């Protein structure tokens, strides 16, 4: 199995990752299609998980000021529970550090809280509903390396 995690680089990547999002969020989780795709898709950094050159997962990073908001994280059903989500989020964390961002935010579904906690995210605020699904805001402070050895 050849694994590659990278930023989307062209319209073909975008088309394929949007199809993955549609399969997971619209078809599987019944999110209305008009809520799944929004204006942030045009300016976000999109990341893809490729297995044997086939896009099986994706996430986006929306940057506002010095914060990144990770969203639309999904892995196709047949590829879940293989560590791909952790590798995807870890790649986004590294890219965010390289961009000089101060912190990352994720609006996590309640059943994904432990996934993000294992990576280092902490919860913030109260539980709320988004598209009828309970969520909680989480964040990760990014340490900037100011001291050189």
C-alpha positions, 0 to 999 in steps of 0.5 A: 500500500503506497500512502501519500498525504499532500496538499491538493494541487489542481482541479482534478484533485479538487474534483476527486476530494469533493467526491470523497466529501460527497460520499461521506457527508452527503451520502453516508451522513445525510448532510444536505449538499448545500451545507457541505460545500461553501464559500470557504472551499475556494480559499481553503488549503485542501489536503488529500490522503492517497492510497495507491494514487487514489484519493481516499480521504481529505480535510481542509484548512481555512486560515483567518488571521493567525488561526487555522480551522480544520474542517471537512475531515473524512476518510472513505469507509473502507479505509477507516481505522487504519491510522490515515486520519491521524496521519492526515491531521498530523500533516496539517499540523506540520503545514500549519507550523510551517505557515507560522499559525498560532493555533488550530481549531476543529469543530469535532463531532462528539464521537471524534473527541477522543481522536483529536485529544490523542493528537493533542487538541483540548476542548473549549466551550459547550456542546452545540448542534451543527446540522443536527449532530452534537459537536464541541470546539477544540483547539491546539496551540502551535509552539513556535520554535524561537530558540535555535540550538 
